[in-house]
Amino acid sequence: MDSGGRMQNRRTKIVINHKFQHQYALVVVVLAVFLTNLFIILQSLIPSEQTLELSFQAALAIGIFEIVLMIGVWYGALKATHKIAGPVYVFTQRLKAVGAGDLWVRISLRDGDMFREEAAAINASLEQLQSKVEAVQSAASALQRAQPDPGANGDELARLMAALATLRIVREE
């Protein structure tokens, strides 16, 4: 990450969310193998001039083809889900930072990633929240300066100021 909390342009791991990506890949592989086998079975059942001979060599070739197909489809499914799992991972990390009080954090996704519109909407919401917290901080500071003798409200105002101090609303370089 750079100093602004943005991800560098490249993720190094293709599998980010194991459960989601592997479940998706498994469904896609099963579907691909099913369709391949359905095609082979239909080809052998439908009478035509070109019959499908299932000699040992042909069966071996089909088996090897299916293994290569499964590996290729598995990798393709993982690669495709990467553009979903990556942004979800970024959302999770950035929103954890917001939960910890960092209202300056923004979500930055790569050009090919999914959920770019959602990231923009979240960033706009974070900007609005940041503005509202700044207004509350300003009003609390003005109230604290305006009370020469805080009295009973002093403790409440001190707690408010302490709570507001835990929020980061300015960018730290």
C-alpha positions in Angstrom: 0.0 0.0 0.0 1.1 3.5 -0.6 0.9 6.3 2.0 -2.7 7.1 1.1 -3.9 3.7 1.9 -4.4 2.7 -1.7 -3.4 -0.7 -3.0 -0.6 -1.0 -5.5 -1.8 -1.9 -9.0 -1.1 -5.6 -8.7 -2.2 -8.3 -6.3 0.3 -11.2 -5.9 -2.1 -13.9 -4.8 -4.8 -15.3 -7.2 -6.8 -16.9 -4.3 -7.9 -14.3 -1.8 -11.2 -15.6 -0.5 -10.6 -19.4 -0.4 -14.2 -20.5 0.3 -15.9 -18.3 -2.3 -13.3 -18.8 -5.0 -13.0 -22.6 -4.6 -16.7 -23.2 -4.4 -17.2 -21.1 -7.6 -14.4 -22.9 -9.4 -15.8 -26.3 -8.3 -19.2 -25.5 -9.7 -17.7 -24.4 -13.0 -15.4 -27.4 -13.3 -18.3 -29.8 -12.6 -20.4 -28.1 -15.2 -17.6 -28.2 -17.8 -16.9 -31.9 -17.1 -20.7 -32.7 -17.2 -21.1 -30.9 -20.5 -18.1 -32.6 -22.0 -19.2 -36.1 -21.0 -22.8 -35.3 -22.2 -21.3 -34.4 -25.6 -19.3 -37.6 -25.7 -22.2 -39.8 -24.7 -24.6 -38.1 -27.2 -22.0 -38.5 -29.9 -21.7 -42.2 -29.3 -25.5 -42.7 -29.1 -26.6 -40.8 -32.1 -26.2 -42.8 -35.3 -24.1 -41.0 -37.9 -21.5 -41.7 -40.5 -18.8 -40.8 -38.1 -19.0 -43.1 -35.1 -17.1 -42.4 -32.0 -14.8 -45.4 -31.2 -13.9 -45.7 -27.6 -10.7 -47.7 -27.9 -8.2 -47.7 -25.1 -6.3 -44.9 -26.8 -9.4 -42.9 -27.4 -10.6 -43.3 -23.8 -7.1 -42.3 -22.6 -7.1 -39.2 -24.9 -10.5 -38.2 -23.6 -9.4 -38.7 -20.0 -6.3 -36.6 -20.5 -8.4 -34.0 -22.3 -10.9 -33.9 -19.4 -8.0 -33.5 -16.8 -6.5 -30.7 -18.8 -10.0 -29.2 -19.2 -10.6 -29.4 -15.5 -7.3 -27.7 -14.6 -7.8 -25.0 -17.2 -11.4 -24.3 -16.1 -10.3 -24.3 -12.4 -7.6 -21.8 -13.1 -9.9 -19.7 -15.2 -12.6 -19.7 -12.6 -10.1 -18.7 -9.9 -8.8 -15.9 -12.2 -12.3 -14.7 -12.9 -13.3 -14.7 -9.2 -10.1 -12.8 -8.4 -11.8 -9.6 -9.8 -14.6 -10.1 -7.2 -12.7 -11.5 -4.2 -10.0 -8.8 -4.5 -12.4 -5.9 -4.2 -14.3 -7.6 -1.3 -11.0 -8.0 0.5 -10.2 -4.3 -0.1 -13.6 -3.3 1.2 -13.2 -5.4 4.3 -9.8 -4.0 5.1 -10.8 -0.4 4.5 -14.0 -0.7 6.5 -12.1 -2.2 9.4 -9.9 0.9 9.4 -13.1 3.1 9.4 -14.4 1.0 12.3 -11.1 1.8 14.1 -11.8 5.5 13.7 -9.9 6.4 10.4 -12.4 8.4 8.4 -9.8 9.5 5.9 -9.4 6.0 4.4 -10.8 5.6 0.8 -11.3 2.5 -1.3 -9.2 2.3 -4.4 -9.7 -0.5 -6.9 -7.9 -1.6 -10.1 -9.4 -0.7 -13.5 -10.5 -4.3 -14.2 -12.0 -5.0 -10.8 -15.7 -5.5 -10.1 -17.6 -3.2 -7.7 -15.9 0.1 -8.9 -19.3 1.9 -8.7 -19.9 0.6 -5.2 -16.4 1.7 -4.1 -17.2 5.2 -5.4 -20.5 5.2 -3.5 -18.8 4.1 -0.3 -16.1 6.7 -0.8 -18.8 9.4 -1.2 -20.5 8.2 2.0 -17.1 8.3 3.8 -16.6 11.9 2.6 -20.0 12.9 3.9 -19.4 11.2 7.2 -16.0 12.9 7.5 -17.6 16.3 6.9 -20.3 15.6 9.5 -17.7 14.6 12.1 -15.6 17.7 11.3 -18.7 19.8 12.0 -19.4 18.0 15.3 -15.7 18.4 16.3 -15.9 22.1 15.4 -19.1 22.6 17.4 -17.7 20.7 20.4 -14.5 22.8 20.3 -16.5 26.0 20.1 -18.7 24.8 23.0 -15.6 23.9 25.1 -14.1 27.4 24.4 -17.4 29.2 25.2 -17.8 27.7 28.7 -15.5 29.5 31.1 -16.8 27.3 34.0 -17.8 23.9 32.5 -19.4 22.7 35.8 -21.4 19.5 35.5 -21.3 19.6 31.8 -17.5 19.6 31.8 -17.3 15.8 32.2 -19.7 15.2 29.4 -17.9 17.6 27.2 -14.5 16.1 28.1 -15.9 12.6 27.1 -17.2 14.0 23.8 -13.9 15.6 23.0 -12.0 12.4 23.9 -14.4 10.3 21.6 -13.9 12.8 18.8 -10.1 12.7 19.3 -10.2 9.0 18.4 -11.4 9.8 14.9 -8.9 10.6 12.2 -10.5 13.0 9.8 -7.3 14.6 8.3 -4.8 12.9 6.0 -1.6 12.0 7.8 1.4 12.2 5.4 
